[in-house]
Structure formats: C-alpha cells, structure tokens
C-alpha cells in the first residue's frame, strides 16, 4: 500500500500529495494570467492551450485544471505537458474527478484534487494502490515494467 495522507488540504481540496503549504491564492483564467504580471495561479479550461504558460512556469504556484466532465481528457495532456517542461508547483485537478481516474491523473502529474463530489477515501486508496507496475513512461517517476525486465 502506498504511503500517502488523504485530505491534507484546506477548503475544497480533498486529496493532496505535497509537503509544502497549499497555495491559498485565487486562480485566474489563462487569458487573464497572460495579461497580469503578478498573478501566480491559473485555471486551465478545456480548449485552453497550456503551452502558452510555458514561459511563466517559474512564477506559478498553482495550476488548476478543470474537468467539467469526466469524459473530457484534455486536462491529462495539459498536466503532462506542464510537468515535462519543468513545472514543480501544485497541479490541482478540479471538477468532475472520478475515483477510478486518480491513478492516471497522478501519473500525469496531478498532486492535488478538488472534486465536485467528495470521493470515498477507502475507494481512493484502493484506486491508487491497485497496480504496482506501469507499462509506459509518464510524468511521474514510475519505471515501466519492460524496462525493469529488459534493463
């Protein structure tokens, strides 16, 4: 079983996998962020181009990625893009987040979750611990099983 603490965040954040203090700032839209020199939190909506944020990653403390529907997977790509380009701040999935998406979201780089509907913590633990090996590289540090097998 993985070693993690559920529910360490404040307010609407239910799951958080970071040791630093939770960012207590309001996130603005991508367009507003690009127009402001002092904003340090942004919310990515479906259809926003996360690549626009790449020049500003060092200034960002929080990136929220909205999932208005659990069937919209564009947020997974935005998260992985940001992590692969060096973003180290809090990456929070918000909206229609389902328990069976948690492991995949973690692999893409999400480290905080603010679901519309509170998740059952026992189900979250099971979902996060279900598989001990992965089959492909992602934004996390998990080593794919083929690499473990073949070096």
DSSP file (Angstrom, degrees, kcal/mol; ACC not computed):
  #  RESIDUE AA STRUCTURE BP1 BP2  ACC     N-H-->O    O-->H-N    N-H-->O    O-->H-N    TCO  KAPPA ALPHA  PHI   PSI    X-CA   Y-CA   Z-CA
    1    1 A X              0   0    0      0, 0.0   125,-0.1     0, 0.0   128,-0.0   0.000 360.0 360.0 360.0 134.3    0.0    0.0    0.0
    2    2 A X        -     0   0    0    123,-0.2     2,-0.9     1,-0.1   127,-0.1  -0.287 360.0-119.0 -65.9 151.1    1.3    3.4   -1.0
    3    3 A X        +     0   0    0      2,-0.0     2,-0.3     0, 0.0    -1,-0.1  -0.820  59.9 128.5 -95.4 103.3    2.3    5.8    1.8
    4    4 A X        -     0   0    0     -2,-0.9     2,-0.5     2,-0.0    13,-0.1  -0.978  51.0-129.1-150.8 161.8    0.0    8.9    1.5
    5    5 A X        -     0   0    0     -2,-0.3    11,-0.6    11,-0.3     3,-0.5  -0.965  22.0-144.4-116.7 123.8   -2.3   11.0    3.5
    6    6 A X  B    S+A   15   0A   0     -2,-0.5     9,-0.2     1,-0.2    11,-0.0  -0.687  76.2  16.1 -87.5 138.3   -5.7   11.8    2.2
    7    7 A X        +     0   0    0      7,-0.8    -1,-0.2    -2,-0.3     8,-0.2   0.853  68.6 140.9  78.9  36.8   -7.3   15.1    2.9
    8    8 A X        +     0   0    0     -3,-0.5    14,-0.2     8,-0.3     7,-0.1   0.533  51.0  87.8 -87.6  -4.7   -4.4   17.3    3.9
    9    9 A X  S    S-     0   0    0      5,-0.3     2,-0.2     4,-0.2     7,-0.1  -0.223  74.0-117.1 -86.8 178.4   -5.6   20.3    2.0
   10   10 A X  S >  S-     0   0    0     -2,-0.0     3,-2.0     0, 0.0    -1,-0.1  -0.677  70.7  -4.1-109.1 166.9   -8.0   23.1    3.1
   11   11 A X  T 3  S-     0   0    0      1,-0.3    -2,-0.1    -2,-0.2     0, 0.0  -0.253 132.2  -7.0  57.1-125.2  -11.3   24.2    1.7
   12   12 A X  T 3  S+     0   0    0    102,-0.1     2,-0.6     2,-0.0    -1,-0.3   0.525 104.1 106.9 -85.7  -5.2  -12.4   22.2   -1.3
   13   13 A X    <   +     0   0    0     -3,-2.0   101,-0.3     1,-0.2    -4,-0.2  -0.637  39.0 172.4 -77.0 118.4   -9.2   20.3   -1.8
   14   14 A X        +     0   0    0     99,-2.2    -7,-0.8    -2,-0.6     2,-0.4   0.866  64.2  33.3 -93.8 -42.7   -9.8   16.7   -0.7
   15   15 A X  E     +AB   6 113A   0     98,-1.6    98,-3.0    -8,-0.2     2,-0.4  -0.954  63.3 170.9-121.0 133.0   -6.6   14.9   -1.7
   16   16 A X  E     - B   0 112A   0    -11,-0.6   -11,-0.3    -2,-0.4    -8,-0.3  -0.979  16.6-172.4-145.6 129.5   -3.2   16.5   -1.7
   17   17 A X        +     0   0    0     94,-3.5     2,-0.3    -2,-0.4    95,-0.1  -0.447  54.6  97.1-120.0  55.8    0.2   14.8   -2.2
   18   18 A X        -     0   0    0     -2,-0.1     4,-0.1     2,-0.1    -2,-0.0  -0.967  59.4-147.7-140.4 153.1    2.6   17.6   -1.4
   19   19 A X  S    S+     0   0    0     -2,-0.3     3,-0.1     2,-0.1    -1,-0.1   0.636  74.0  86.5 -95.9 -17.4    4.6   18.5    1.7
   20   20 A X  S    S-     0   0    0      1,-0.1     2,-0.2     3,-0.0    -2,-0.1  -0.249  94.5 -79.1 -79.1 171.1    4.6   22.3    1.1
   21   21 A X        -     0   0    0      1,-0.1    -1,-0.1   -12,-0.0    -2,-0.1  -0.467  54.2-102.4 -71.3 139.0    1.9   24.7    2.2
   22   22 A X        -     0   0    0     -2,-0.2     2,-0.3   -14,-0.2    -1,-0.1  -0.356  38.8-105.7 -62.4 136.0   -1.2   24.7    0.0
   23   23 A X        -     0   0    0     38,-0.2     2,-0.4     1,-0.1    -1,-0.1  -0.494  31.3-166.1 -64.2 122.5   -1.4   27.7   -2.3
   24   24 A X        +     0   0    0     -2,-0.3     2,-0.3    -3,-0.1    -1,-0.1  -0.453  47.9 110.7-110.5  56.4   -4.1   29.9   -0.9
   25   25 A X  S    S-     0   0    0     -2,-0.4     2,-0.4    15,-0.1    -2,-0.0  -0.920  71.5-106.0-130.0 153.6   -4.5   32.2   -3.9
   26   26 A X        -     0   0    0     -2,-0.3     2,-0.3    15,-0.1    14,-0.2  -0.640  32.6-133.0 -81.1 133.5   -7.3   32.6   -6.4
   27   27 A X        -     0   0    0     -2,-0.4    15,-0.3    15,-0.1     2,-0.2  -0.687  20.2-157.4 -86.6 138.6   -6.7   31.2   -9.9
   28   28 A X  E     -c   42   0A   0     13,-1.9    15,-3.0    -2,-0.3    -1,-0.0  -0.655  28.9 -86.2-108.1 167.4   -7.4   33.3  -12.9
   29   29 A X  E  >  -c   43   0A   0     -2,-0.2     4,-2.7    13,-0.2     5,-0.2  -0.225  40.7-108.2 -66.5 163.4   -8.1   32.3  -16.5
   30   30 A X  H  > S+     0   0    0     13,-0.6     4,-2.4     1,-0.2     5,-0.2   0.927 120.9  50.6 -59.8 -45.3   -5.3   31.7  -18.8
   31   31 A X  H  > S+     0   0    0      1,-0.2     4,-1.0     2,-0.2    -1,-0.2   0.919 112.4  46.3 -60.2 -43.9   -6.1   34.9  -20.7
   32   32 A X  H  > S+     0   0    0      1,-0.2     4,-0.6     2,-0.2     3,-0.4   0.899 110.5  53.8 -65.2 -40.3   -6.2   36.9  -17.5
   33   33 A X  H >< S+     0   0    0     -4,-2.7     3,-1.2     1,-0.2     6,-0.2   0.920 106.5  51.4 -59.2 -44.6   -2.9   35.3  -16.3
   34   34 A X  H 3< S+     0   0    0     -4,-2.4    -1,-0.2     1,-0.3    -2,-0.2   0.751 110.1  50.6 -66.5 -23.4   -1.2   36.3  -19.6
   35   35 A X  H 3< S+     0   0    0     -4,-1.0     2,-0.4    -3,-0.4    -1,-0.3   0.516 102.4  72.9 -90.2  -6.5   -2.4   39.9  -19.1
   36   36 A X    <<  -     0   0    0     -3,-1.2     3,-0.0    -4,-0.6     0, 0.0  -0.895  57.8-162.6-115.2 139.0   -1.1   40.2  -15.5
   37   37 A X  S    S+     0   0    0     -2,-0.4    -1,-0.1     1,-0.1    -4,-0.1   0.611  91.7  43.3 -90.1 -13.0    2.5   40.5  -14.3
   38   38 A X  S    S+     0   0    0     -5,-0.0     2,-0.1     2,-0.0    -1,-0.1   0.435  79.1 116.7-115.4   0.8    1.8   39.5  -10.7
   39   39 A X        +     0   0    0     -6,-0.2     3,-0.1    -7,-0.1   -12,-0.1  -0.467  31.8 176.6 -69.9 139.4   -0.6   36.5  -11.0
   40   40 A X        +     0   0    0    -14,-0.2    21,-3.3    -2,-0.1    22,-1.5   0.217  60.6  59.2-128.9  14.3    0.8   33.3   -9.6
   41   41 A X  E     - d   0  62A   0    -15,-0.2   -13,-1.9    20,-0.2     2,-0.3  -0.993  59.2-178.9-144.0 137.3   -2.2   30.9  -10.0
   42   42 A X  E     -cd  28  63A   0     20,-2.0    22,-3.0    -2,-0.3     2,-0.5  -0.963  18.9-144.0-137.2 151.0   -4.1   29.9  -13.2
   43   43 A X  E     -cd  29  64A   0    -15,-3.0   -13,-0.6    -2,-0.3     2,-0.5  -0.973  15.2-150.9-118.1 120.4   -7.0   27.8  -14.1
   44   44 A X  E     - d   0  65A   0     20,-3.4    22,-2.9    -2,-0.5     2,-0.3  -0.793  12.5-164.9 -92.3 126.3   -6.9   25.8  -17.4
   45   45 A X    >   -     0   0    0     -2,-0.5     3,-2.4    20,-0.2    22,-0.1  -0.708  39.3 -80.3-102.3 158.3  -10.2   25.2  -19.0
   46   46 A X  T 3  S+     0   0    0     -2,-0.3     3,-0.1     1,-0.3    -1,-0.1  -0.363 122.1  30.7 -55.4 134.8  -10.8   22.7  -21.8
   47   47 A X  T 3  S+     0   0    0      1,-0.4    -1,-0.3    -3,-0.0     2,-0.2   0.140  90.4 120.9  97.7 -19.6   -9.8   24.3  -25.0
   48   48 A X    <   -     0   0    0     -3,-2.4     2,-0.9     1,-0.1    -1,-0.4  -0.492  66.3-124.9 -72.9 148.6   -7.1   26.4  -23.4
   49   49 A X    >   -     0   0    0      1,-0.2     3,-1.9    -2,-0.2     4,-0.3  -0.841  16.6-164.0 -98.4 105.4   -3.6   25.9  -24.7
   50   50 A X  G >  S+     0   0    0     -2,-0.9     3,-1.8     1,-0.3     4,-0.4   0.726  82.8  75.7 -61.5 -21.8   -1.3   25.0  -21.8
   51   51 A X  G >  S+     0   0    0      1,-0.3     3,-1.0     2,-0.2     4,-0.3   0.751  81.2  69.4 -63.3 -22.6    1.7   25.7  -24.0
   52   52 A X  G <  S+     0   0    0     -3,-1.9     3,-0.3     1,-0.2    -1,-0.3   0.741  96.7  54.0 -65.0 -21.8    1.0   29.5  -23.5
   53   53 A X  G X  S+     0   0    0     -3,-1.8     3,-2.3    -4,-0.3     4,-0.3   0.608  79.9  94.6 -87.2 -13.3    2.0   29.1  -19.8
   54   54 A X  G X  S+     0   0    0     -3,-1.0     3,-1.1    -4,-0.4     4,-0.2   0.829  80.7  53.4 -54.8 -39.7    5.5   27.5  -20.5
   55   55 A X  G 3  S+     0   0    0     -4,-0.3    -1,-0.3    -3,-0.3     3,-0.2   0.653 113.3  46.0 -68.7 -10.4    7.4   30.8  -20.4
   56   56 A X  G X> S+     0   0    0     -3,-2.3     3,-1.5     1,-0.1     4,-0.8   0.236  72.6 113.7-115.5  11.7    5.9   31.5  -16.9
   57   57 A X  G X4 S+     0   0    0     -3,-1.1     3,-0.7    -4,-0.3    31,-0.2   0.834  73.6  58.3 -58.3 -35.8    6.3   28.2  -15.1
   58   58 A X  G 34 S+     0   0    0      1,-0.2    -1,-0.3    -4,-0.2    -2,-0.1   0.742 107.0  48.6 -68.4 -21.1    8.8   29.5  -12.6
   59   59 A X  G <4 S+     0   0    0     -3,-1.5     2,-0.4   -20,-0.0    -1,-0.2   0.636  90.7  98.0 -91.4 -15.8    6.3   32.2  -11.4
   60   60 A X    <<  +     0   0    0     -4,-0.8    28,-0.2    -3,-0.7   -19,-0.2  -0.595  37.8 172.7 -82.2 129.6    3.3   29.8  -11.0
   61   61 A X  S    S+     0   0    0    -21,-3.3    29,-1.9    -2,-0.4     2,-0.4   0.694  73.8  23.6 -97.4 -28.7    2.5   28.4   -7.5
   62   62 A X  E     -de  41  90A   0    -22,-1.5   -20,-2.0    27,-0.2     2,-0.5  -0.996  54.6-174.7-144.8 132.2   -0.8   26.8   -8.5
   63   63 A X  E     -de  42  91A   0     27,-2.4    29,-2.8    -2,-0.4     2,-0.4  -0.982  12.4-164.4-124.1 118.8   -2.3   25.4  -11.8
   64   64 A X  E     -de  43  92A   0    -22,-3.0   -20,-3.4    -2,-0.5     2,-0.5  -0.857   3.3-159.3 -97.6 136.1   -5.8   24.2  -11.6
   65   65 A X  E     -de  44  93A   0     27,-3.0    29,-2.4    -2,-0.4     2,-0.4  -0.972  14.4-140.4-117.5 118.5   -7.0   22.1  -14.5
   66   66 A X  E     - e   0  94A   0    -22,-2.9     2,-0.5    -2,-0.5    29,-0.2  -0.615  15.6-170.7 -85.7 132.5  -10.8   21.9  -14.8
   67   67 A X  E     + e   0  95A   0     27,-2.8    29,-3.8    -2,-0.4     3,-0.1  -0.834   8.3 175.0-115.3  87.3  -12.6   18.7  -15.7
   68   68 A X  S    S+     0   0    0     -2,-0.5     2,-0.3    27,-0.2    -1,-0.1   0.767  77.8  22.4 -66.7 -22.1  -16.2   19.8  -16.4
   69   69 A X  S >  S-     0   0    0      3,-0.2     3,-1.9    -3,-0.1    -1,-0.2  -0.996  74.4-133.2-142.3 138.8  -16.9   16.3  -17.5
   70   70 A X  T 3  S+     0   0    0     -2,-0.3    28,-0.1     1,-0.3    -2,-0.1   0.672 106.9  63.6 -65.2 -14.0  -15.1   13.1  -16.6
   71   71 A X  T 3  S+     0   0    0      1,-0.1     2,-0.8     2,-0.0    -1,-0.3   0.531  81.3  89.8 -86.8  -5.7  -15.2   12.2  -20.3
   72   72 A X    <   +     0   0    0     -3,-1.9     3,-0.5     1,-0.1    -3,-0.2  -0.821  50.8 177.2 -95.6 108.1  -13.0   15.2  -21.3
   73   73 A X    >>  +     0   0    0     -2,-0.8     3,-1.1     1,-0.2     4,-0.9   0.320  50.2 102.8 -95.0   7.7   -9.4   14.0  -21.2
   74   74 A X  H 3> S+     0   0    0      1,-0.3     4,-1.8     2,-0.2    -1,-0.2   0.813  74.3  64.1 -62.1 -28.9   -7.7   17.2  -22.4
   75   75 A X  H 3> S+     0   0    0     -3,-0.5     4,-2.3     1,-0.2    -1,-0.3   0.804  94.3  60.2 -64.6 -29.9   -6.7   18.1  -18.9
   76   76 A X  H <> S+     0   0    0     -3,-1.1     4,-2.2     2,-0.2    -1,-0.2   0.923 106.8  46.4 -61.4 -44.4   -4.5   14.9  -18.7
   77   77 A X  H  X S+     0   0    0     -4,-0.9     4,-2.4     2,-0.2    -2,-0.2   0.893 110.7  52.0 -66.4 -40.5   -2.5   16.3  -21.7
   78   78 A X  H  X S+     0   0    0     -4,-1.8     4,-2.2     2,-0.2    -1,-0.2   0.921 110.6  48.8 -61.5 -43.9   -2.2   19.7  -20.2
   79   79 A X  H  X S+     0   0    0     -4,-2.3     4,-2.4     1,-0.2     5,-0.2   0.938 112.4  46.4 -62.9 -47.7   -0.8   18.3  -16.9
   80   80 A X  H  X S+     0   0    0     -4,-2.2     4,-2.8     1,-0.2    -1,-0.2   0.905 111.0  53.3 -63.6 -41.1    1.7   16.1  -18.5
   81   81 A X  H  X S+     0   0    0     -4,-2.4     4,-1.2     2,-0.2    -1,-0.2   0.933 110.5  46.9 -58.1 -47.5    2.9   18.9  -20.8
   82   82 A X  H  <>S+     0   0    0     -4,-2.2     5,-2.5     1,-0.2     3,-0.4   0.926 114.5  46.0 -62.9 -45.8    3.5   21.2  -17.8
   83   83 A X  H ><5S+     0   0    0     -4,-2.4     3,-1.8    25,-0.3    -1,-0.2   0.910 110.0  53.5 -64.9 -42.0    5.3   18.6  -15.8
   84   84 A X  H 3<5S+     0   0    0     -4,-2.8    -1,-0.2     1,-0.3    -2,-0.2   0.743 107.3  53.3 -66.6 -21.3    7.5   17.6  -18.7
   85   85 A X  T 3<5S-     0   0    0     -4,-1.2    -1,-0.3    -3,-0.4    -2,-0.2   0.253 129.7 -92.3 -97.9  12.2    8.5   21.2  -19.2
   86   86 A X  T < 5 +     0   0    0     -3,-1.8     2,-0.3     1,-0.3    -3,-0.2   0.534  66.1 157.6 100.0   6.6    9.6   21.6  -15.5
   87   87 A X      < +     0   0    0     -5,-2.5    -1,-0.3    -6,-0.2   -29,-0.1  -0.513   7.3 170.6 -67.5 126.7    6.6   22.8  -13.6
   88   88 A X        +     0   0    0     -2,-0.3    -1,-0.2   -31,-0.2     3,-0.1   0.416  41.5  99.6-117.1  -2.7    7.1   21.9  -10.0
   89   89 A X  S    S-     0   0    0    -32,-0.2     2,-0.2     1,-0.2   -27,-0.2  -0.050  89.5 -58.5 -75.6-176.5    4.2   23.8   -8.3
   90   90 A X  E     -e   62   0A   0    -29,-1.9   -27,-2.4    20,-0.1     2,-0.6  -0.452  46.9-163.9 -68.0 131.3    0.9   22.4   -7.2
   91   91 A X  E     -e   63   0A   0     18,-0.2    20,-2.3    -2,-0.2    21,-1.3  -0.946  13.1-169.8-120.6 107.1   -1.1   20.9  -10.1
   92   92 A X  E     -ef  64 112A   0    -29,-2.8   -27,-3.0    -2,-0.6     2,-0.5  -0.862  16.9-149.1-111.2 125.2   -4.7   20.5   -9.0
   93   93 A X  E     -ef  65 113A   0     19,-2.5    21,-3.1    -2,-0.5     2,-0.3  -0.798  26.2-178.3 -86.9 127.6   -7.5   18.6  -10.8
   94   94 A X  E     +ef  66 114A   0    -29,-2.4   -27,-2.8    -2,-0.5     2,-0.4  -0.917  37.3  23.2-126.8 152.7  -10.8   20.2  -10.2
   95   95 A X  E    S+ef  67 115A   0     19,-1.6    21,-3.1    -2,-0.3     2,-2.2  -0.808 111.3  15.4 106.3-138.2  -14.4   19.4  -11.3
   96   96 A X  S    S+     0   0    0    -29,-3.8     2,-0.5    -2,-0.4    19,-0.1  -0.458  76.1 161.2 -82.1  69.9  -15.8   16.0  -12.3
   97   97 A X        -     0   0    0     -2,-2.2     2,-0.3    -4,-0.1    20,-0.3  -0.815  23.0-155.9 -95.2 125.4  -12.9   13.9  -11.0
   98   98 A X    >>  -     0   0    0     -2,-0.5     3,-1.8     1,-0.1     4,-0.6  -0.734  23.7-121.3-103.2 152.3  -13.8   10.2  -10.5
   99   99 A X  G >4 S+     0   0    0     -2,-0.3     3,-1.0     1,-0.3     4,-0.4   0.849 111.8  57.8 -60.3 -35.5  -12.0    7.8   -8.2
  100  100 A X  G 34 S+     0   0    0      1,-0.2    -1,-0.3     2,-0.1     4,-0.2   0.523 102.9  55.7 -77.4  -1.7  -11.0    5.5  -11.0
  101  101 A X  G <> S+     0   0    0     -3,-1.8     4,-2.6     2,-0.1    -1,-0.2   0.571  82.6  89.7 -95.8 -13.5   -9.2    8.4  -12.7
  102  102 A X  H <X S+     0   0    0     -3,-1.0     4,-2.7    -4,-0.6     5,-0.2   0.889  84.9  48.6 -55.8 -48.2   -7.0    9.2   -9.7
  103  103 A X  H  > S+     0   0    0     -4,-0.4     4,-2.0     1,-0.2    -1,-0.2   0.910 114.4  46.2 -61.3 -42.2   -4.1    6.8  -10.6
  104  104 A X  H  > S+     0   0    0     -4,-0.2     4,-1.4     2,-0.2    -1,-0.2   0.873 112.0  51.3 -68.9 -36.9   -3.9    8.1  -14.2
  105  105 A X  H  X>S+     0   0    0     -4,-2.6     5,-2.3     2,-0.2     4,-0.6   0.907 109.0  51.0 -65.4 -41.4   -4.1   11.7  -13.0
  106  106 A X  H ><5S+     0   0    0     -4,-2.7     3,-1.1    -5,-0.2    -2,-0.2   0.906 107.5  53.6 -61.6 -40.7   -1.2   11.1  -10.6
  107  107 A X  H 3<5S+     0   0    0     -4,-2.0    32,-1.1     1,-0.3    33,-1.0   0.824 106.3  53.1 -64.0 -31.0    0.8    9.6  -13.4
  108  108 A X  H 3<5S-     0   0    0     -4,-1.4   -25,-0.3    31,-0.2    -1,-0.3   0.573 130.5 -93.0 -81.2  -9.3    0.2   12.7  -15.5
  109  109 A X  T <<5S+     0   0    0     -3,-1.1    -3,-0.2    -4,-0.6   -18,-0.2   0.383  73.7 144.8 117.9  -4.7    1.5   14.9  -12.7
  110  110 A X      < +     0   0    0     -5,-2.3    -1,-0.3     1,-0.1   -18,-0.2  -0.458  15.2 172.1 -66.8 136.4   -1.5   16.0  -10.6
  111  111 A X        +     0   0    0    -20,-2.3   -94,-3.5     1,-0.2     2,-0.3   0.261  61.9  45.0-128.9   9.8   -0.7   16.2   -6.9
  112  112 A X  E     -Bf  16  92A   0    -21,-1.3   -19,-2.5   -96,-0.2     2,-0.4  -0.986  62.6-160.3-151.8 148.4   -3.9   17.7   -5.6
  113  113 A X  E     +Bf  15  93A   0    -98,-3.0   -99,-2.2    -2,-0.3   -98,-1.6  -0.993  15.0 176.8-138.0 129.1   -7.6   17.0   -6.2
  114  114 A X  E     - f   0  94A   0    -21,-3.1   -19,-1.6    -2,-0.4  -101,-0.1  -0.714  23.7-170.7-127.3  78.7  -10.7   19.1   -5.6
  115  115 A X  E     - f   0  95A   0     -2,-0.3   -19,-0.2   -21,-0.2     3,-0.1  -0.351  30.7-128.3 -73.5 151.2  -13.6   17.0   -6.9
  116  116 A X  S    S+     0   0    0    -21,-3.1     2,-0.5     1,-0.2   -20,-0.1   0.899 103.6  39.5 -59.5 -41.5  -17.1   18.4   -7.3
  117  117 A X  S    S-     0   0    0    -22,-0.4    -1,-0.2   -20,-0.3   -20,-0.1  -0.956 102.0-108.5-114.8 127.6  -18.3   15.4   -5.4
  118  118 A X        -     0   0    0     -2,-0.5     2,-0.3     1,-0.1    -2,-0.1  -0.213  35.3-130.2 -53.8 137.0  -16.3   14.2   -2.4
  119  119 A X        -     0   0    0    -21,-0.1     2,-0.4    -4,-0.1    -1,-0.1  -0.674  20.5-107.2 -92.0 145.1  -14.6   10.8   -3.1
  120  120 A X     >  -     0   0    0     -2,-0.3     4,-2.2     1,-0.2     5,-0.1  -0.588  27.1-144.7 -68.7 124.9  -14.8    7.9   -0.7
  121  121 A X  H  > S+     0   0    0     -2,-0.4     4,-2.2     1,-0.2    -1,-0.2   0.842  96.8  53.0 -67.5 -34.0  -11.3    7.7    0.9
  122  122 A X  H  > S+     0   0    0      2,-0.2     4,-2.0     1,-0.2    -1,-0.2   0.917 110.9  47.8 -66.0 -41.3  -11.2    3.9    1.1
  123  123 A X  H  > S+     0   0    0      1,-0.2     4,-2.6     2,-0.2    -2,-0.2   0.879 109.6  54.0 -64.9 -37.6  -12.0    3.7   -2.7
  124  124 A X  H  X S+     0   0    0     -4,-2.2     4,-2.3     2,-0.2    -2,-0.2   0.918 107.8  49.7 -63.6 -43.1   -9.3    6.3   -3.4
  125  125 A X  H  X S+     0   0    0     -4,-2.2     4,-1.6     2,-0.2  -123,-0.2   0.925 112.1  47.7 -60.9 -44.6   -6.7    4.3   -1.5
  126  126 A X  H  X S+     0   0    0     -4,-2.0     4,-1.0     1,-0.2    -2,-0.2   0.928 111.9  50.0 -62.3 -45.1   -7.7    1.2   -3.5
  127  127 A X  H  < S+     0   0    0     -4,-2.6     3,-0.3     1,-0.2     4,-0.3   0.890 113.1  45.9 -62.0 -40.0   -7.6    3.0   -6.8
  128  128 A X  H  < S+     0   0    0     -4,-2.3    -1,-0.2     1,-0.2    -2,-0.2   0.763 120.2  39.2 -75.6 -24.6   -4.1    4.5   -6.1
  129  129 A X  H  < S+     0   0    0     -4,-1.6    -1,-0.2    -5,-0.2    -2,-0.2   0.437  85.3 102.0-102.0  -1.7   -2.7    1.2   -4.9
  130  130 A X  S  < S+     0   0    0     -4,-1.0     2,-0.4    -3,-0.3    -1,-0.1   0.867  82.9  36.4 -57.5 -44.9   -4.3   -1.2   -7.4
  131  131 A X        -     0   0    0     -4,-0.3    -1,-0.1    -3,-0.1     3,-0.0  -0.919  55.3-168.9-116.6 133.9   -1.4   -1.7   -9.7
  132  132 A X  S    S+     0   0    0     -2,-0.4     2,-0.3     2,-0.0    -1,-0.1   0.606  74.8  47.5 -94.0 -12.5    2.2   -2.0   -8.7
  133  133 A X        -     0   0    0      9,-0.1     2,-0.3    11,-0.0    11,-0.1  -0.893  66.7-149.9-127.7 158.1    3.7   -1.7  -12.2
  134  134 A X  B     -g  144   0B   0      9,-0.5    11,-3.0    -2,-0.3    12,-0.2  -0.845   9.7-148.0-122.8 161.7    3.2    0.6  -15.2
  135  135 A X  S    S+     0   0    0     -2,-0.3     2,-0.3     9,-0.2    11,-0.1   0.592  76.3  29.6-106.7 -14.8    3.5   -0.1  -18.9
  136  136 A X  S    S-     0   0    0      7,-0.0    -1,-0.1     9,-0.0     2,-0.1  -0.962  82.9 -96.5-143.0 161.7    4.7    3.3  -20.2
  137  137 A X        +     0   0    0     -2,-0.3     2,-0.2    -3,-0.1     6,-0.1  -0.420  46.9 162.2 -71.4 151.6    6.6    6.3  -19.2
  138  138 A X        -     0   0    0      2,-0.4   -30,-0.2     4,-0.3   -31,-0.1  -0.744  56.9 -69.9-149.1-162.9    4.6    9.3  -17.9
  139  139 A X  S    S+     0   0    0    -32,-1.1   -31,-0.2    -2,-0.2   -32,-0.1   0.632 108.8  76.7 -77.1 -13.0    5.2   12.5  -15.9
  140  140 A X  S    S-     0   0    0    -33,-1.0    -2,-0.4     1,-0.1   -33,-0.1  -0.208  93.4-108.2 -87.4-174.8    5.8   10.5  -12.7
  141  141 A X        +     0   0    0     -4,-0.1     2,-0.1     2,-0.1    -1,-0.1   0.336  69.1 131.8 -98.8   7.2    8.9    8.6  -11.8
  142  142 A X        -     0   0    0      1,-0.1     2,-0.5   -35,-0.1    -4,-0.3  -0.369  54.6-133.3 -63.3 135.2    7.5    5.1  -12.2
  143  143 A X        -     0   0    0     -6,-0.1    -9,-0.5    -2,-0.1     5,-0.1  -0.798  25.2-114.0 -91.5 125.0    9.8    2.8  -14.2
  144  144 A X  B >>  -g  134   0B   0     -2,-0.5     4,-1.7     1,-0.1     3,-0.8  -0.248  21.0-121.7 -59.4 146.0    7.9    0.9  -16.9
  145  145 A X  H 3> S+     0   0    0    -11,-3.0     4,-2.3     1,-0.3     5,-0.2   0.831 110.6  59.6 -61.0 -34.6    7.8   -2.9  -16.4
  146  146 A X  H 3> S+     0   0    0    -12,-0.2     4,-2.5     1,-0.2    -1,-0.3   0.860 105.5  49.9 -63.9 -32.7    9.5   -3.6  -19.7
  147  147 A X  H <> S+     0   0    0     -3,-0.8     4,-1.9     2,-0.2    -1,-0.2   0.872 110.0  49.9 -71.9 -36.9   12.5   -1.5  -18.6
  148  148 A X  H  < S+     0   0    0     -4,-1.7    -2,-0.2     2,-0.2    -1,-0.2   0.880 116.4  42.9 -65.4 -37.2   12.6   -3.4  -15.3
  149  149 A X  H  < S+     0   0    0     -4,-2.3    -2,-0.2    -5,-0.2    -1,-0.2   0.894 128.8  24.7 -76.8 -41.2   12.5   -6.7  -17.2
  150  150 A X  H  <        0   0    0     -4,-2.5    -2,-0.2    -5,-0.2    -3,-0.2   0.439 360.0 360.0-109.8  -1.6   14.9   -5.9  -20.0
  151  151 A X     <        0   0    0     -4,-1.9    -4,-0.2    -5,-0.2    -3,-0.1   0.467 360.0 360.0  75.2 360.0   17.1   -3.1  -18.5
